[in-house]
Amino acid sequence: MASIRHEIRINAAPDKVWNVVTRPESIPEWFPGIDSCTVDGNVRVIKTHMGLEMPEKILTNDSLARRFAYQITAPLYRFHLGVIDVLEIGPGDSLCVYSTTAEPDTLALIIAGGTVGALEEIKRIAETS
């Protein structure tokens, strides 16, 4: 099982950063390669540019801790856990951390590559909105 974490410092208040990621249906706005998604309760199904649909179970959407956690439930994965944390560094200064744990290991690498672009987009949105 592989676990990979990326982080980015964002020149915005943590609540502003959190507002970018807390809405499960907003993922196509900031995660590269995702065209659309549907959300029904705690189930989100994303659709990639290549037309692949991947179901996910939303495990945590905690505005107090500013933590969003989900699990890809597609049979492609034996295990998956994605976690986004938004941490306050200071007034108007945040750290956004995106962690991916998956098995098989190669799938963790693929998703973690996308999380780098996702963090850049989260930063862009939070700093310009």
C-alpha positions in Angstrom: 0.0 0.0 0.0 1.4 3.4 -1.0 0.7 6.7 0.7 1.7 10.0 -0.9 1.1 13.5 0.4 1.4 16.9 -1.3 0.8 20.3 0.2 0.7 23.9 -0.9 0.7 27.2 0.9 -2.1 29.5 0.0 -2.4 33.2 0.5 -6.0 33.1 1.7 -7.9 32.5 4.9 -8.5 28.8 5.7 -12.3 29.2 5.5 -11.9 30.6 2.0 -9.8 27.7 1.0 -12.2 25.3 2.7 -15.1 26.7 0.7 -13.3 25.6 -2.5 -13.2 21.9 -1.5 -16.1 21.3 0.9 -18.8 21.0 -1.8 -18.4 17.4 -3.2 -19.9 18.4 -6.5 -17.2 21.1 -7.1 -14.4 18.6 -7.9 -14.6 19.1 -11.7 -13.7 22.8 -11.1 -10.4 22.0 -9.4 -9.2 18.4 -10.1 -7.6 18.0 -13.5 -9.0 15.3 -15.7 -12.5 15.2 -14.1 -15.2 16.4 -16.5 -18.3 15.9 -14.2 -19.7 14.3 -11.2 -23.0 13.4 -9.5 -23.6 13.4 -5.8 -26.3 11.4 -4.0 -26.0 11.5 -0.2 -22.5 10.3 0.6 -21.8 8.8 -2.8 -20.1 10.8 -5.5 -19.5 9.4 -9.0 -16.8 11.2 -11.0 -16.5 11.0 -14.7 -13.0 11.5 -16.2 -12.0 13.1 -19.6 -11.6 9.5 -20.9 -15.2 8.6 -20.0 -14.3 6.4 -17.0 -16.8 6.6 -14.2 -15.5 6.1 -10.7 -17.7 5.8 -7.6 -16.5 7.3 -4.4 -17.8 7.2 -0.8 -17.6 10.5 1.1 -16.3 9.5 4.6 -15.9 12.9 6.2 -16.8 16.5 5.3 -16.0 18.3 8.6 -16.1 22.1 8.4 -14.8 22.4 12.0 -11.6 20.4 11.3 -11.7 21.5 7.6 -11.2 17.9 6.5 -12.7 16.2 3.5 -12.1 12.4 3.2 -13.3 10.0 0.5 -12.7 6.5 -0.7 -12.8 5.4 -4.3 -14.9 2.2 -4.3 -14.3 1.2 -8.0 -13.2 -2.4 -8.3 -9.9 -1.2 -9.8 -8.8 -0.4 -6.2 -8.2 -2.9 -3.4 -8.1 0.1 -1.1 -8.2 3.9 -1.5 -8.3 6.8 0.9 -8.1 10.5 -0.2 -7.9 13.2 2.5 -7.8 17.0 2.0 -6.9 19.1 5.1 -7.0 22.9 5.2 -4.8 24.2 8.0 -4.4 27.8 9.3 -0.9 29.1 9.3 -1.8 32.6 10.2 -4.3 35.4 9.3 -5.0 35.0 5.5 -2.4 32.2 5.3 -3.2 28.5 4.8 -1.7 25.2 4.1 -3.7 22.7 2.0 -2.6 19.1 2.3 -3.8 16.4 -0.1 -3.0 12.8 1.0 -3.6 9.7 -1.1 -3.3 6.1 0.1 -4.0 3.3 -2.3 -3.5 -0.3 -3.2 -2.3 -1.2 -5.8 0.6 1.2 -5.3 0.7 2.4 -8.9 -2.8 3.8 -8.6 -1.7 5.9 -5.6 1.0 7.4 -7.9 -1.5 8.2 -10.7 -3.9 9.9 -8.3 -1.2 11.7 -6.4 0.1 13.1 -9.7 -3.4 14.7 -10.2 -3.4 16.0 -6.7 -0.5 18.3 -7.5 -2.6 20.0 -10.2 -5.6 20.0 -7.9 -3.7 21.9 -5.2 -2.6 24.5 -7.8 -6.2 25.0 -8.9 -7.5 25.2 -5.3 -4.8 27.8 -4.7 -5.7 29.8 -7.8 -9.4 29.8 -7.0 -9.0 30.7 -3.3 -6.5 33.5 -4.0 -8.6 35.1 -6.8 -12.1 34.7 -5.4 
